Amino acid sequence: MGKNRKDEQLEQFRVDDRGQKLTTNQGLRVSDDEHSLKAGVRGPTLLEDFHFREKMTHFDHERIPERIVHARGFAAHGEFELYESMQDVTRAGFLQDPSVKTPVFVRFSTVAGSRGSAETVRDARGFSTKFYTEEGNYDLVGNNIPVFFIQDAIKFPDFVHAVKPEPHNEMPQAASAHDTFWDFVANNQESAHMVMWAMSDRAIPRSYRMMEGFGVHTFRFINAEGRAHFVKFHWKPVLGVHSLVWDEAQKIAGKDPDFHRRDLWESIEAGDFPEYELGVQLLAEEDEFKFDFDILDPTKIWPEEDIPVRIVGKMTLNRNVDNVFAEAEQVAFHPGHVVPGIDFSNDPLLQGRLFSYTDTQLIRLGGPNFHELPINRPVCPFHNNQRDGYNRMTINKGPVSYHKNSLADNTPSTSSEEEGGYVHYQEKIEAKKVRGRSVSFDDHFSQATLFWNSMSPPEKQHIIEAFSFEIGKVKSKSVQQQAVDMFANVDLDLATQIADSVGANPPLGRGSDVTKASPALSQENTVKKPNTRKVGVIVDKQGDSVELLQLIYSFKAAGLKPEIISNKLGTLGELAIDHTFKTADPVLFDAIYVASVSEDLTFLKETGRYLTETYNHYKALGASSTAQDLLIGMDGPGVVAGNDNERLVDSFIHAVTAHRHWSRIV
Ligand code: HDE
């Protein structure tokens, strides 16, 4: 893999300490790093021990404030390439020439949990992309859900206070299943649409590699002639959109709290590079008012069936970070980092974000020079008259640090639009200064119902169960009832089932008249591929090693990722056993295949546990001829056994590709 411009730039900051002499930060060689300087080996430590003081002081300052939201995240490097020039709609340099590859850095995150929280919690996921373009950094700071909880940025602190752990006891961590969140929801009903997504399978993704990304807001594209289009951004994962089941997600939170970063890291290390296609929905300016929703309202989608998604390029994540803190933690995204040809709309949520992100970096990264950190530096030159501040790294030469000047020939100089200078889109505005919201933002429920209508029966069932879980955890009966009554506006049957489950009164409200659906919203219609699916292969260490080798080969040839599980580590023929029953767990696999069994009772019990759990999570199960009896009683689709091992392997791969077998009765 060749180095792109960002890799080359980062290279000068990389340090490999291996094989080097230990020194202080001043470069002084250290003779002893085991003992502090003392007055006698049993005596007190001396203040003059500068080495101890420097080491300890640095350690004491190793933490920076975590992000107030999206604290738990992980990131990777990659590249973006364009399929076709987009010059018809935007003059953005990186969207002109399909032969140009733009380096990117992408950070995925959960929203509510703190930096050490589990990754598989029910939550939206952040999906932030920094494009290092020749015209400066462009940040697309999105989520895996295309709408948001609120319509005006001024409500963001309230929303975040409500979803975060409750302040009196700091519980629960990384969870919305508590009173203040649902109290906020019921009393701020613009949240209805996003809550539907948050209660759906979208909020428990199987992998960062298998979720969509959305810019959420309406942005603007402007072409070289100055013509503008409204635009919504989409990332579509090449592997399709897939989710965990809730029971599994909760168990993984304990078995492997790093599940999503491990998945991303391992895939990239293995060369299975995550890929996402970039899609845009475009709307001519004159069509702004043609819809039954306001295109500036961030609680609304543009249904793909009405405004098609034009697929314009692909992003490939092909390199893991060298250092999580230096890169994933210090990266500073900002929806206001734009390039010529991309501009904002008046979405009041977006407008507030344009303030918040720099403000948050000032406290988080300790001052105004965070753009100098290696991960944040543009790959193009940057020059201005900003000076000084904490941790300034650039050494600006000369006496001039002001504009306009004559001493430096009035440089750095501004650029005309033709020379690449950013010119804001000249939108005409005639308005009164008011605190208020347009009445066109008032319909909070139609698209929530559209989402509900678009779900397949199992997806609907999961939503009912998620609501029942979340509202069931709420202690206040009043809040429970308010939430039930609110969702009667989305669907009466949904609300009635939640009420029944949480012991609330049957909902007030008459349901919805909306019958429209958007099939693109259902995960049932997503791409399904076997690639990179993790299969736990259970073997008895006395089993047939040649048969196992053949099996593993067939699985790998189909794109699956087999890992071998037995009661003890060691080898079977030339294959290493990857896990014991205890070091792995069925929830960590997409499917289980029993290749051979032993008579040992513990072995049989553990295999039974693996199979039952996998069956209950609707995942594929397989057993070769000698092990097929273990599947007795596990009926329904996705369970494959038999005597013809070759056919069996094919049917098993087919069963894994289906992702889940919802029609199973568990
Ligand atoms: Fe953010 N958001 N946000 N947000 N957001 C932050 O910026 C904020 C919103 C999103 O991986 C913070 O650097 C306000 C929508 C992502 O580093 C902060 C509002 C969407 C990330 C902030 C929103 C997002 C953040 C905290 C309402 C989806 C993680 C740390 C107006 C389109 C970026 C930071 C990363 C992070 C403010 C709403 C996505 C506080 C005020 C809508 C993916 O500045």
Residues whose N, C-alpha, C, O or C-beta is under 5 A from the ligand:
A	BS01	HDE	R67 I68 V69 H70 R107 S109 G126 F127 S128 V141 G142 N143 F148 A153 F156 F214 G215 V216 V331 F333 L349 G352 R353 S356 Y357 T360
